[in-house]
């Protein structure tokens, strides 16, 4: 029996689904779980940067809805938070191409 250890299975699944759906020219998946009060090695908080021709003539809100739809199962089963940057290739080229760091977690409960 062969046991295959898969590091970061949720990240890999997110990468696969976004690649299949959007054929991105640029894709970043950042696991930001370490910034939150979760066990070490968790995969619960992600930021994705998706640059795709499929976002042409699509409003930003609709782009976010499309990404959320593709990852709906992950959002129901373990992914607690998803930050999305969704751009067209021309928007990406005109940008700094630097993914802004997410704000620090405040710990919830209004803290």
Secondary structure, DSSP 8 states (H G I E B T S, - for coil): ------TTHHHHHHHHHHHHHH--SEEEEEE-GGGSSS-TT---EEEEEEE-GGGTT--HHHHHHHHHHHTHHHHHTT--EEEEEEE-HHHHHTS------------STT-
